[in-house]
Every structure is written in structure tokens, then in C-alpha cells.
Amino acid sequence: MVTGAGTQERLAAAEAAAGAVRDPELPVLTLADLGVLAGVEVDDAGAVTAWITPTYSGCPAMAEMASDLDAALRAAGFADVRVRTRLDPPWSSDRITPEGRRRLAEAGIAPPGPAPARTAGPVPVSLSVRRPAVACPRCGAADTEELSRFGSTSCKALWRCRACLEPFEYVKEI
């Protein structure tokens, strides 16, 4: 346990350690940048609980994220660590921080636009595919095309710029 520190100091140390953990699928981002880190709590006994929210149901990276958070918090001196999943509110690509969006673009990955508005009740299903305007993260050109609806992970699509001819990934709005 982090000794010699008050609750606020322990919380700040836990938040810093958890906030520095990289996403296993988008390593240019921390879990905090991605908006997956939903909170960190430290109780009076010094136990730490880190809350994570999956980007989508069935996200295969959740176990790796939990393991990495546990290891980072233990390395920061916390002996009693719990990583929990929080599903409400659900994750949205709008939770990606401005710094995270900047880092994605610098890495050649187009950041998402605004997420579709959420409504209460059943989710409407549309059979048409929404094709957002995606600017090339390398040259900034708007003349781009989707090559594959799915990229290296389910939350990304593969695009190509018609101006510079470079392929790039695009994080989908969710």
C-alpha cells in the first residue's frame, strides 16, 4: 500500500498510475485518453478500485486492460487492487479526449466524428451504411474512400486517401 499519504494523495497516485496505462489495441492512447477508464476510487483502508467501460459489447481487449491496470496500480505501491467493469453509461467515441484525438491523428489514424445521438428505448436499426466524411490524417484531403468496414479491430475501419494514396485506419463513431 502507498504509505505515508492521505486519502487524497493516494487517490491522486492511483489516478496517475491508472491514467498512464496504454490501450492494448490503440497503444498511442492511454485508457484515460480513450475514455475507457471510467473512474478510480481509493477507500479508507487503501484498497483501489479502477472502473473500465468497454468500447463495445464483447471487446476482446477488456481482460488485457484489466490486467494492465492491475499491474500498474500494484507497481505504484497499491497492494489491494480491484478492476471492475462499468456498463452504464455506455462508452461512446465522444469520450475520447481532445489529446487522444490529437494522438490518433499524429499516428495516422483518423479520429471519429461526433457519435450518433442516443435515445431512450430500443436502438433503431438502419439497413443503410452511414458513410461519414473522413479527412486523411496524413495530408488532410477530404477525397477518401472506405476500403473495409472493419480494420485491425472491430472499432476501426480501413480507408484510403485518393489524394496521397495512403491507407489509414479510422476509429468509428459509436
Backbone bond lengths (Angstrom), bond angles and torsions (degrees), N, CA, C in turn:
res aa  C-N    CA-C-N  psi(-1)  N-CA   C-N-CA  omega(-1)  CA-C   N-CA-C  phi
1 M - - - 1.445 - - 1.520 108.94 -
2 V 1.322 116.69 146.47 1.451 121.93 175.88 1.520 106.13 -67.99
3 T 1.334 116.61 114.64 1.455 120.30 -174.56 1.513 111.15 -101.86
4 G 1.332 114.77 159.94 1.448 120.82 176.48 1.512 114.37 73.58
5 A 1.313 117.62 15.36 1.468 120.52 -178.72 1.525 109.00 -127.96
6 G 1.326 115.70 148.34 1.451 120.97 176.22 1.517 110.71 -77.54
7 T 1.323 115.53 176.09 1.459 121.06 -177.65 1.522 112.00 -58.79
8 Q 1.327 117.88 -43.13 1.478 120.76 -179.41 1.523 111.18 -64.39
9 E 1.320 116.85 -39.84 1.469 120.55 178.56 1.522 111.10 -67.58
10 R 1.354 115.52 -40.47 1.473 118.89 177.70 1.523 110.27 -64.53
11 L 1.332 116.17 -40.65 1.463 119.58 178.50 1.526 110.44 -63.44
12 A 1.309 117.77 -44.62 1.474 120.88 179.14 1.527 110.67 -61.10
13 A 1.344 117.04 -41.11 1.464 120.64 178.98 1.528 110.84 -65.89
14 A 1.332 116.98 -41.13 1.471 120.79 179.01 1.520 110.64 -66.33
15 E 1.333 117.14 -43.01 1.465 120.20 178.74 1.524 111.44 -63.25
16 A 1.335 116.88 -39.48 1.475 120.01 178.84 1.528 111.03 -65.45
17 A 1.329 116.76 -43.69 1.470 120.43 179.90 1.521 111.17 -65.09
18 A 1.331 116.89 -46.81 1.471 120.56 -179.79 1.525 110.72 -67.74
19 G 1.317 116.42 -38.75 1.464 120.83 -178.16 1.514 114.17 -66.91
20 A 1.332 117.56 -17.72 1.468 121.24 -179.40 1.526 113.32 -91.14
21 V 1.330 118.02 -6.56 1.474 121.47 -178.30 1.523 109.54 -69.93
22 R 1.332 115.82 130.43 1.469 122.71 -178.76 1.521 111.09 -82.77
23 D 1.330 115.20 147.70 1.457 120.50 174.72 1.529 108.30 -71.75
24 P 1.345 118.89 133.03 1.468 119.83 -177.90 1.528 114.27 -68.20
25 E 1.331 118.04 -24.27 1.462 120.23 -179.26 1.528 112.78 -98.08
26 L 1.312 117.12 -25.04 1.466 122.53 177.35 1.532 107.49 -127.25
27 P 1.331 118.15 72.30 1.463 120.14 -171.80 1.524 115.43 -65.15
28 V 1.322 118.19 -6.11 1.469 119.21 173.56 1.521 110.63 -76.03
29 L 1.349 116.83 -11.23 1.460 121.96 -179.01 1.520 111.32 -114.34
30 T 1.322 115.51 147.87 1.456 119.62 167.65 1.525 106.90 -85.54
31 L 1.323 116.04 165.73 1.465 119.47 175.90 1.528 110.07 -63.00
32 A 1.331 116.58 -30.37 1.466 120.00 176.62 1.528 110.38 -69.28
33 D 1.345 118.16 -43.76 1.471 121.50 177.42 1.523 110.89 -59.11
34 L 1.317 115.90 -39.61 1.469 121.32 -178.07 1.528 111.87 -75.10
35 G 1.324 116.62 -17.22 1.459 119.79 -178.76 1.508 113.05 81.92
36 V 1.321 117.19 13.02 1.456 122.55 179.01 1.530 110.49 -82.76
37 L 1.330 116.91 -31.91 1.457 120.99 176.35 1.523 107.09 -73.60
38 A 1.320 116.08 106.88 1.471 121.78 -172.14 1.523 112.99 -93.27
39 G 1.320 118.02 -5.74 1.454 120.06 177.77 1.509 111.66 157.52
40 V 1.336 114.67 158.83 1.459 122.36 177.00 1.522 106.69 -135.55
41 E 1.316 116.12 134.66 1.463 121.60 178.88 1.521 109.35 -129.38
42 V 1.328 116.35 144.97 1.459 122.37 173.68 1.516 106.91 -127.03
43 D 1.341 116.99 123.57 1.467 118.96 179.88 1.529 110.43 -86.49
44 D 1.314 116.56 176.84 1.471 121.81 -176.65 1.523 112.92 -62.43
45 A 1.330 116.92 -25.53 1.463 120.94 178.90 1.525 112.10 -84.60
46 G 1.346 117.29 -4.67 1.458 121.03 179.23 1.517 114.97 93.70
47 A 1.332 117.58 2.46 1.471 120.48 177.72 1.527 109.00 -72.50
48 V 1.318 115.99 138.70 1.464 122.12 -179.08 1.515 109.72 -109.02
49 T 1.332 115.48 133.61 1.456 121.48 171.40 1.518 107.65 -119.85
50 A 1.334 115.95 122.47 1.469 121.65 175.66 1.523 106.87 -107.20
51 W 1.322 115.81 130.96 1.466 122.31 -179.29 1.519 109.53 -104.69
52 I 1.340 116.32 131.60 1.465 120.51 175.93 1.530 109.65 -126.86
53 T 1.321 114.36 147.69 1.459 121.99 179.40 1.525 108.18 -119.68
54 P 1.335 118.48 123.94 1.468 119.61 -179.37 1.520 111.30 -67.80
55 T 1.326 115.56 148.93 1.459 120.14 178.04 1.521 110.98 -67.40
56 Y 1.316 117.16 -29.45 1.457 121.34 175.15 1.522 108.20 -158.75
57 S 1.316 116.14 160.10 1.456 121.75 -178.98 1.522 109.77 -59.74
58 G 1.305 115.88 130.34 1.456 120.08 178.87 1.516 114.02 84.55
59 C 1.334 118.66 13.83 1.470 121.85 -179.90 1.533 109.04 -56.15
60 P 1.330 118.29 118.75 1.462 120.42 -175.90 1.529 113.60 -72.54
61 A 1.324 117.81 -10.80 1.462 120.62 -177.84 1.528 113.15 -87.11
62 M 1.326 118.36 -4.59 1.462 120.61 -175.47 1.531 112.86 -59.83
63 A 1.314 117.96 -42.64 1.466 120.49 -179.72 1.525 110.76 -63.93
64 E 1.316 116.60 -40.86 1.472 120.99 178.61 1.532 110.67 -66.14
65 M 1.340 117.18 -42.05 1.464 120.82 177.53 1.521 110.31 -60.00
66 A 1.333 116.69 -46.38 1.463 120.93 -179.56 1.520 111.32 -61.68
67 S 1.314 116.49 -43.11 1.456 121.09 179.51 1.535 110.80 -64.23
68 D 1.322 116.81 -43.82 1.464 120.95 179.69 1.524 111.72 -65.40
69 L 1.330 117.32 -39.52 1.465 120.73 176.64 1.520 110.55 -63.99
70 D 1.320 116.95 -46.49 1.456 121.30 178.74 1.534 109.99 -56.68
71 A 1.307 117.45 -48.40 1.466 121.67 -178.61 1.528 111.52 -63.40
72 A 1.326 117.98 -41.97 1.462 121.23 -178.94 1.522 111.24 -66.10
73 L 1.319 116.81 -40.97 1.464 120.39 -179.69 1.526 111.04 -69.76
74 R 1.322 117.07 -38.64 1.470 119.68 176.50 1.527 110.46 -66.73
75 A 1.331 117.66 -39.57 1.465 120.83 177.69 1.522 111.66 -64.76
76 A 1.331 116.81 -26.29 1.469 121.45 177.92 1.526 111.62 -82.13
77 G 1.345 117.47 0.81 1.450 120.93 174.84 1.506 116.16 103.19
78 F 1.312 118.13 9.42 1.464 121.21 179.21 1.526 108.33 -95.62
79 A 1.335 116.14 122.62 1.460 121.14 -177.06 1.519 112.81 -87.91
80 D 1.330 116.93 -30.80 1.465 121.73 -176.55 1.527 108.13 -109.73
81 V 1.334 116.78 100.81 1.469 122.56 -174.08 1.519 109.94 -124.33
82 R 1.323 114.75 135.45 1.467 121.42 174.23 1.528 107.45 -129.88
83 V 1.304 115.90 136.31 1.470 120.42 173.59 1.519 106.15 -116.65
84 R 1.319 115.54 124.10 1.457 121.97 -175.78 1.526 109.88 -121.96
85 T 1.326 115.36 154.83 1.458 121.72 178.12 1.521 109.45 -98.55
86 R 1.310 115.68 133.33 1.469 122.03 175.77 1.529 107.04 -117.91
87 L 1.334 115.63 121.58 1.462 120.88 -177.99 1.528 113.48 -101.07
88 D 1.332 117.00 -14.16 1.460 120.11 -177.46 1.520 108.97 -128.74
89 P 1.311 118.14 118.87 1.456 126.99 5.42 1.530 110.53 -77.03
90 P 1.328 115.76 152.48 1.461 119.00 179.23 1.525 111.21 -67.95
91 W 1.332 115.23 154.32 1.451 120.19 178.16 1.523 109.62 -66.45
92 S 1.293 116.19 148.28 1.461 123.55 174.69 1.522 107.46 -137.74
93 S 1.319 116.73 148.38 1.465 119.87 177.20 1.535 111.03 -62.85
94 D 1.329 117.30 -15.95 1.461 120.44 174.70 1.528 111.86 -67.16
95 R 1.332 117.70 -14.66 1.466 121.07 179.12 1.526 112.48 -80.38
96 I 1.318 118.16 -8.39 1.459 120.11 175.88 1.527 107.17 -67.53
97 T 1.322 116.15 127.76 1.460 120.89 -176.47 1.530 111.11 -70.92
98 P 1.338 117.29 160.51 1.471 119.39 173.96 1.536 111.87 -56.10
99 E 1.328 116.94 -38.92 1.467 120.43 176.63 1.524 110.29 -63.17
100 G 1.332 117.21 -40.59 1.458 120.97 177.84 1.519 112.03 -63.63
101 R 1.321 117.17 -40.86 1.467 121.49 177.76 1.533 110.51 -63.61
102 R 1.326 115.54 -40.51 1.465 120.05 178.08 1.525 110.47 -63.59
103 R 1.326 116.72 -44.68 1.466 120.96 -179.84 1.524 111.86 -64.06
104 L 1.339 116.97 -39.25 1.471 119.52 176.39 1.522 110.39 -59.30
105 A 1.326 117.10 -50.54 1.463 121.22 -178.59 1.523 110.96 -60.71
106 E 1.333 117.62 -41.75 1.470 120.63 178.44 1.528 111.64 -62.31
107 A 1.326 116.74 -29.62 1.469 121.35 179.69 1.527 112.15 -86.46
108 G 1.343 116.91 3.03 1.458 120.03 179.34 1.515 113.79 82.57
109 I 1.336 117.31 19.33 1.463 122.74 177.97 1.520 107.05 -112.55
110 A 1.315 116.62 123.41 1.466 120.13 -179.01 1.524 109.64 -71.14
111 P 1.336 117.11 124.40 1.468 119.28 177.71 1.523 110.85 -72.39
112 P 1.326 117.00 157.37 1.466 119.67 -178.63 1.518 112.05 -73.15
113 G 1.324 114.42 157.38 1.459 120.54 170.39 1.512 108.44 -83.36
114 P 1.328 116.95 -167.62 1.470 119.46 178.39 1.528 111.12 -63.30
115 A 1.327 115.46 141.80 1.457 120.73 178.34 1.522 110.01 -72.42
116 P 1.320 117.01 152.58 1.468 119.50 175.43 1.531 110.23 -59.27
117 A 1.316 116.27 147.36 1.464 120.58 179.39 1.519 109.76 -63.53
118 R 1.317 116.28 138.76 1.467 121.55 178.36 1.516 108.79 -92.87
119 T 1.314 114.17 143.36 1.464 119.68 176.80 1.515 108.49 -125.59
120 A 1.313 115.35 158.20 1.459 119.80 176.46 1.525 108.52 -75.20
121 G 1.308 116.63 151.50 1.454 120.85 176.68 1.511 112.20 92.11
122 P 1.323 116.64 -162.90 1.464 121.24 -176.99 1.531 111.64 -61.75
123 V 1.320 114.58 148.27 1.458 120.47 178.24 1.521 108.06 -84.86
124 P 1.342 117.77 123.33 1.469 118.91 179.23 1.533 110.44 -68.24
125 V 1.320 115.87 142.09 1.458 121.82 -179.95 1.522 108.65 -107.38
126 S 1.317 115.15 129.96 1.454 120.98 177.59 1.517 108.16 -115.99
127 L 1.308 117.06 135.92 1.463 120.42 179.26 1.525 112.15 -84.95
128 S 1.317 117.47 -11.59 1.456 119.34 177.04 1.523 108.94 -86.40
129 V 1.313 116.22 151.95 1.457 121.79 179.23 1.517 108.20 -98.26
130 R 1.320 115.67 122.76 1.459 121.57 178.80 1.521 108.46 -75.23
131 R 1.305 117.03 121.74 1.453 122.18 179.18 1.533 108.94 -106.07
132 P 1.330 117.50 98.27 1.462 119.32 -179.50 1.526 110.64 -71.45
133 A 1.304 115.53 157.45 1.468 120.03 172.04 1.518 105.97 -78.76
134 V 1.314 116.94 118.56 1.458 121.68 -177.26 1.518 108.78 -118.70
135 A 1.319 116.18 118.00 1.464 120.68 177.37 1.522 109.36 -80.23
136 C 1.318 115.87 145.10 1.458 121.31 177.64 1.529 109.19 -65.75
137 P 1.336 118.24 127.17 1.458 120.13 -179.99 1.534 112.81 -73.42
138 R 1.334 116.74 -11.65 1.461 119.65 -179.08 1.529 112.24 -92.01
139 C 1.340 116.44 -48.81 1.471 118.85 -175.85 1.524 112.89 -113.89
140 G 1.329 117.45 -11.18 1.454 121.65 178.18 1.520 115.25 84.87
141 A 1.319 117.76 -0.74 1.464 120.90 -178.65 1.531 110.85 -65.46
142 A 1.325 115.58 145.64 1.462 121.18 178.78 1.528 111.85 -89.84
143 D 1.320 118.22 -11.44 1.460 122.26 -177.99 1.526 109.30 -83.26
144 T 1.346 115.25 84.47 1.459 121.66 -177.56 1.524 109.47 -127.50
145 E 1.329 115.72 163.11 1.458 120.51 178.61 1.515 110.49 -140.33
146 E 1.329 115.19 146.38 1.452 120.63 176.86 1.524 108.77 -81.01
147 L 1.341 116.52 127.80 1.462 121.29 177.18 1.519 111.27 -94.91
148 S 1.340 116.20 -37.95 1.455 120.95 -179.44 1.520 108.51 -149.59
149 R 1.324 116.51 134.19 1.472 121.17 -179.79 1.520 111.47 -64.64
150 F 1.332 117.06 -21.52 1.462 121.33 179.21 1.516 109.51 -123.45
151 G 1.337 115.22 133.35 1.455 122.08 178.16 1.515 110.02 -102.70
152 S 1.326 115.34 -141.54 1.462 119.74 -177.69 1.523 112.38 -68.96
153 T 1.333 117.11 -19.62 1.460 122.05 173.36 1.528 107.43 -135.66
154 S 1.326 117.01 163.26 1.461 120.78 -177.25 1.517 113.50 -64.94
155 C 1.331 117.71 -23.76 1.463 119.84 -177.47 1.531 112.25 -88.61
156 K 1.325 117.24 4.73 1.461 120.56 178.15 1.523 110.30 -124.64
157 A 1.333 116.06 154.11 1.461 123.32 174.79 1.522 107.63 -120.78
158 L 1.321 116.12 158.17 1.462 121.06 178.92 1.522 109.49 -102.28
159 W 1.322 116.42 125.50 1.459 123.86 -179.05 1.519 110.00 -124.46
160 R 1.345 115.39 166.44 1.465 121.57 175.04 1.520 108.30 -138.14
161 C 1.314 114.32 142.63 1.458 120.88 176.36 1.530 108.25 -88.80
162 R 1.308 116.49 129.28 1.462 120.07 178.40 1.530 111.69 -78.98
163 A 1.325 117.12 -17.89 1.467 120.49 -179.45 1.538 110.92 -81.46
164 C 1.348 116.79 -54.65 1.475 119.30 -177.74 1.529 112.20 -98.65
165 L 1.334 117.16 -5.64 1.465 125.46 177.28 1.525 114.26 66.45
166 E 1.317 117.20 12.94 1.467 120.95 179.53 1.527 110.82 -86.16
167 P 1.328 116.89 136.79 1.468 119.34 172.62 1.526 109.05 -79.31
168 F 1.327 116.41 154.79 1.465 120.87 176.14 1.513 109.33 -155.43
169 E 1.318 114.87 157.46 1.459 120.13 175.78 1.518 108.98 -93.04
170 Y 1.316 114.87 154.81 1.449 122.54 -178.73 1.528 107.98 -132.74
171 V 1.319 117.25 124.83 1.462 120.53 176.32 1.518 107.90 -78.30
172 K 1.333 115.77 122.60 1.470 120.85 -175.60 1.527 111.56 -73.95
173 E 1.333 114.73 150.96 1.456 119.63 172.95 1.519 108.64 -73.58
174 I 1.294 115.36 132.73 1.466 120.00 178.00 1.521 106.26 -130.96
